[in-house]
Amino acid sequence: MQQSITPETVLGFTEACNDFLCSLSDNIYDIRFGSFRIRDIENNRCLFEIERDFEEATEDTRLIQYSFPPEFLLLRSLGTSIHFSVGSLPASNFRMIERHYFRQNLLQSYDFTIDFMMPNSVNSHEFIYDLPALPKDMVIDMVGNPYETKSDSFFFVEDKLIMHVRAEYDYTGN
């Protein structure tokens, strides 16, 4: 694993990662994700929700596969509510960079920052995603090729990569 992954490095990526760019032990802040919800902003409809305790990440939880109906690709704005806990160290300048790809094409890049998270705290935050209008032929290709749409979520504290989560998407609604 490369130890010099910076926000600028990941913002330069032109395709999804095939490997994880940090180890589980790099999360020295012991940030753990709990419940997670995705909603359509326009009509406040819940599209995905998982209720869980603040579990320590494992190799099995770093790659997520989502299944959504084809209509998901027509949405213009999403909100993701994330509940997470922080361990005994304060986390300043927590930055999440999320990059979405279809095959080798960057669809959208998102960059969110939380200035400070207190040690030994439980936090909730909603991130708002403005979604790009996709060409009709690309939507058809994305629906017809499950799990070829991918994303990487990179989590930094003070510009040091501490977590990396990968996701794959199926838009057939299965």
N, C-alpha and C positions, 0 to 999 in steps of 0.2 A: 504494500500500500504506500502511496505517495503521501508524504507528510506536509507538503507545501501547497495544499489545496486552499485557495483563497476565494472570496466572493468573485473577484475579477476572473479567476480561472473558470469557475462554473458558468459565469455569464458569457463566456466565450465558446461554450460547448455547442456543437451543431447537431448532435444526435444524442439519444438516450445512452446512459451508461449500461454496460453489461456486467459490471462488478461494483461492489461497494467501495467507496473511496475513503472510508475510515473504519476503524474497528469499533465494536461495542464498548470497549474500555475507554475510548476517547470521550465518552459522555461523563466527564468528571463532575458535572453539575447534577448528575442523577435526575435529569429531566425525564419524567415518565408521562406518557399520554394515557388518558382515560377515555371517557365518553367522547364521541365524535358524531357530528350531524352535518349533513349537506341539505340546503334548502334552496328552492327556486325563489329568488328575491321578489319577482313580479307578483306571485300569488301566495307567497309564504307557505308553499307546500313542501313538506319533508320528502326528500328523494332517497335519503339513506340515513340510517342511524344505527349506532352501536353503543350499547351501555356496557361499560366495563370498569373494573378497578384500575388503579394506576399500576400497571404491570411493568416490570423491567423488560426492556426489549430483548429479543432473542434473534438468532439468525432466521428463524421461521417467521418472525413478525416484521422483518424488514422489507419483504416483498409482498405487496398487497395486490389482489386481483379484484377488480370491480366489474359488475355487470349492470348496465343501464339500458333502458329502452332507446330505440333510435331517436325518439323525440328529444332526448337529452341534448343532442347535438344542435338543436335549434334554439336552445335557451340563450339569453343574452347576459344574465347576471346570476351568480350564485353566492350564497353565504355559507361558510364552513365554520361551525362552532366547535372549538377544541377545548377540552378540559385537561389540564396537566398539572403535575406537581414538580416542585423544585427541591433538590436535596439541601445539604447543609451549607453550600456555597452560594453567594449571591451571583446572579447572572445579569451582566450589563450588556446592552446592545445585542440582544437576542435577535438574530436575523434569519428569516426563512426565505430562501430562494427556491421557487418551484418552476420547473421548466417542462412543458408538454410538447410531445413530438408525435407525428404520424410518420412512420418509417424514418427516413433521414431528414424530415422537414420539421423545423421548429414552428409550432403552432402559436405558442404564447409563452411569455416569461412573466412571472409574478415575483415581487420583492416586497416583503413585509418586515417591519422592525417593531420590537417591543423594547423600550428604553431600559427598563430595569425590572427584574423579578426578585423579590425578597427570598432569602433562604428559608427553607422549611415552610413553603407556602403552597397553596392550591390556587390555581388561576383558571380563568375562563376568558376566551377571546374569540371574537368572530372576525374572520377575514372575508373581505368582499372581492369577488372575482368578476371583472367585466370580461365577457367571453367574446372571442372574435366571430364574425359572420364567416362561415366556411363555404367555399364553393360547393354547389350541389354534387358535382362529380366526386369531390373529396369525401363528402358525407357518405355517399354510396359506397366508396372504397373502404371507409372506416367501419361501416356497418358490416360489409362483406368480408372483412379481415379481422376477426376478433383477436385481441391482445397484441395487435401491431401498433396500437396507440399506447404510448408509454409516458410516464413522467418520472422525474427525479425531484425529490425534496431534500434540500441541503439546509442544515441547521448550524448556525455559527453563533459563538459567543465571542465578543471582541475580535471578530474576523478570523477566529480559529474554528475549523470544521469539527463539530462534536457528534453529529448524527447525519446519516444519509439513509433515506427511505426511497425505495423504487416502487412504482405501481404500473399495472397493465390494465387496459380497459377493453371490455366487450360491450358493444352497443347493439346486440341482438335481443337483449331483454331476457335472456335465458337464465 
